Amino acid sequence: MKNTNLKFKKLNSSKIIRTIEAIIEIIFRLFSIYLVYLIFNWLITAVLVKDASNDTLLSLLLLPALYVLRDCGQIIDPCTVEVLQYEDRITVKRGLHPRVNDTLEFVHVENIEIMTTLLGKYFDYATVILYSPGGNVEMPYIKGAEEIVKEIRDKKQELKISDNLQSSNLSFKDTIAETKTKNILFA
């Protein structure tokens, strides 16, 4: 079982800017659906020379609008993110309901991906995804993502070197113990 008294560093995430970005994104998507509605309405009246029923057009665009609105959780998601960096692992807590708690040890990280949005480039935040054989951990909206990735890679190297030293030290001790046992048995 892990020692929970280890020191950790709370990583800063972009809450307000990412919330504004999510609101702008949803408004833009809804506006795009409205634009499609206007284009369909114009095409039907221009091509068919017939007045289209507004109910028919609205019913065709209702499902895409509902699909966009179901993503409104993205607006409050940045406010629920908490990322803790320990000496040997990363822990990400996010969401209101359900509250997700992901942990990944640095030695198991095989690949790191950084995803940056338009505002993320300007305000220096990105989503960092750590991949391992058992799954992945997503660190959303982290400020200074490039530096965090460099720290994770460095710590992974340190832990790997330390594990190699410990395993070689154990095998050396095992060899000495076997030699002593053989000397006692054949003496």
C-alpha positions as CSV (number, residue, x, y, z in Angstrom):
1,M,0.0,0.0,0.0
2,K,1.3,3.5,-0.9
3,N,2.3,5.9,1.7
4,T,-0.2,8.8,1.6
5,N,2.0,11.2,3.6
6,L,4.3,11.9,0.6
7,K,4.8,15.4,-0.5
8,F,2.9,16.6,-3.6
9,K,2.7,19.6,-5.8
10,K,-0.7,20.8,-6.9
11,L,-0.5,21.7,-10.6
12,N,-2.3,24.8,-11.8
13,S,-5.1,24.4,-14.4
14,S,-6.8,27.0,-16.5
15,K,-10.3,27.3,-15.0
16,I,-11.8,30.7,-16.1
17,I,-10.2,30.9,-19.6
18,R,-11.2,27.3,-20.4
19,T,-14.7,27.9,-19.1
20,I,-15.0,30.9,-21.4
21,E,-13.6,28.9,-24.3
22,A,-16.2,26.1,-23.7
23,I,-19.0,28.7,-23.7
24,I,-17.8,30.2,-26.9
25,E,-17.4,26.8,-28.5
26,I,-21.0,25.8,-27.7
27,I,-22.4,29.1,-28.8
28,F,-20.5,28.8,-32.1
29,R,-21.8,25.3,-32.6
30,L,-25.4,26.4,-32.0
31,F,-24.9,29.4,-34.3
32,S,-23.7,26.9,-37.0
33,I,-26.9,24.9,-36.6
34,Y,-29.0,28.1,-36.9
35,L,-27.0,29.0,-40.0
36,V,-27.8,25.6,-41.5
37,Y,-31.5,26.2,-40.7
38,L,-31.3,29.5,-42.6
39,I,-29.5,27.9,-45.6
40,F,-32.0,25.1,-45.8
41,N,-34.9,27.5,-45.6
42,W,-33.4,29.7,-48.4
43,L,-32.7,26.6,-50.6
44,I,-36.2,25.2,-50.3
45,T,-37.8,28.5,-51.2
46,A,-35.3,29.2,-54.0
47,V,-35.1,25.8,-55.6
48,L,-38.6,24.4,-55.0
49,V,-40.2,27.9,-55.1
50,K,-42.3,26.8,-52.3
51,D,-42.6,28.1,-48.7
52,A,-41.1,25.5,-46.3
53,S,-42.8,24.6,-43.1
54,N,-40.8,26.0,-40.2
55,D,-41.9,23.0,-38.1
56,T,-40.3,20.6,-40.5
57,L,-37.0,22.5,-40.6
58,L,-36.9,22.9,-36.8
59,S,-37.6,19.2,-36.3
60,L,-34.6,18.4,-38.6
61,L,-32.3,20.6,-36.6
62,L,-33.6,19.8,-33.1
63,L,-31.5,16.7,-32.7
64,P,-28.2,18.3,-33.6
65,A,-29.0,21.2,-31.3
66,L,-29.7,18.8,-28.4
67,Y,-26.5,17.0,-29.2
68,V,-24.6,20.2,-28.8
69,L,-26.4,21.1,-25.6
70,R,-25.6,17.8,-24.0
71,D,-22.0,18.9,-23.9
72,C,-22.8,21.8,-21.6
73,G,-21.0,19.9,-18.9
74,Q,-17.7,21.1,-20.5
75,I,-18.5,24.5,-19.1
76,I,-18.1,23.5,-15.5
77,D,-15.6,20.7,-16.0
78,P,-12.6,23.0,-15.8
79,C,-13.7,24.2,-12.4
80,T,-13.7,20.6,-11.0
81,V,-10.2,19.6,-12.0
82,E,-7.5,18.9,-9.4
83,V,-4.1,17.5,-10.4
84,L,-1.6,16.4,-7.8
85,Q,2.0,15.5,-8.7
86,Y,3.8,13.2,-6.3
87,E,7.4,12.1,-6.4
88,D,6.5,8.8,-8.2
89,R,3.0,9.3,-9.6
90,I,0.3,11.7,-10.8
91,T,-3.3,11.9,-9.5
92,V,-6.1,13.6,-11.3
93,K,-9.5,14.3,-9.7
94,R,-12.3,15.7,-11.9
95,G,-16.0,16.0,-12.2
96,L,-19.0,16.6,-10.0
97,H,-21.0,13.5,-10.6
98,P,-19.4,11.1,-11.0
99,R,-16.1,12.3,-9.4
100,V,-13.3,10.5,-11.2
101,N,-10.0,9.8,-9.4
102,D,-7.2,8.6,-11.8
103,T,-3.6,7.7,-10.6
104,L,-0.7,6.6,-12.7
105,E,2.9,5.9,-11.6
106,F,5.6,7.5,-13.7
107,V,7.4,4.2,-14.3
108,H,4.4,2.9,-16.2
109,V,4.2,5.9,-18.6
110,E,4.9,4.8,-22.2
111,N,3.8,7.8,-24.2
112,I,2.8,11.4,-23.5
113,E,0.5,13.5,-25.7
114,I,-0.2,17.2,-25.5
115,M,-3.4,18.7,-26.9
116,T,-3.6,22.4,-27.2
117,T,-6.6,24.5,-28.1
118,L,-6.5,27.9,-29.8
119,L,-6.8,29.8,-26.6
120,G,-4.6,27.3,-24.9
121,K,-1.7,28.3,-27.1
122,Y,-2.3,32.0,-26.3
123,F,-2.7,31.5,-22.5
124,D,-0.2,28.6,-22.2
125,Y,-2.4,25.7,-21.1
126,A,-3.0,22.3,-22.7
127,T,-4.4,18.9,-21.9
128,V,-1.7,16.3,-21.2
129,I,-2.5,12.6,-21.7
130,L,-0.2,10.0,-20.1
131,Y,-0.5,6.6,-21.8
132,S,0.4,3.3,-20.1
133,P,-0.3,-0.4,-20.9
134,G,-3.3,-0.4,-18.6
135,G,-4.9,2.7,-19.9
136,N,-4.3,6.5,-19.8
137,V,-4.6,9.4,-17.5
138,E,-5.8,12.8,-18.8
139,M,-4.5,16.0,-17.1
140,P,-6.9,18.6,-18.5
141,Y,-6.2,22.3,-19.0
142,I,-2.7,22.3,-17.3
143,K,-0.8,25.5,-17.3
144,G,2.8,25.2,-18.5
145,A,2.2,21.7,-20.0
146,E,5.6,21.5,-21.7
147,E,7.5,22.0,-18.4
148,I,5.2,19.4,-16.7
149,V,5.9,16.9,-19.4
150,K,9.7,17.5,-19.1
151,E,9.4,17.0,-15.3
152,I,7.5,13.7,-15.8
153,R,10.1,12.4,-18.2
154,D,12.9,13.3,-15.9
155,K,11.2,11.7,-12.9
156,K,10.5,8.6,-15.0
157,Q,14.2,8.3,-15.9
158,E,15.2,8.8,-12.2
159,L,12.8,6.1,-11.0
160,K,13.9,3.7,-13.8
161,I,17.6,4.2,-12.9
162,S,16.8,3.8,-9.2
163,D,14.9,0.6,-9.9
164,N,17.7,-0.8,-12.0
165,L,20.2,0.0,-9.2
166,Q,18.0,-1.7,-6.6
167,S,17.5,-4.8,-8.8
168,S,21.2,-5.1,-9.6
169,N,22.0,-4.6,-5.9
170,L,19.6,-7.4,-4.9
171,S,21.0,-9.8,-7.5
172,F,24.5,-9.1,-6.2
173,K,23.4,-9.8,-2.7
174,D,21.6,-13.0,-3.9
175,T,24.8,-14.1,-5.6
176,I,26.8,-13.6,-2.4
177,A,24.2,-15.4,-0.3
178,E,24.3,-18.4,-2.7
179,T,28.1,-18.5,-2.7
180,K,28.1,-18.5,1.1
181,T,25.5,-21.3,1.2
182,K,27.5,-23.4,-1.3
183,N,30.7,-22.8,0.8
184,I,28.9,-23.9,4.0
185,L,27.4,-27.0,2.3
186,F,30.6,-28.2,0.7
187,A,32.9,-27.3,3.5
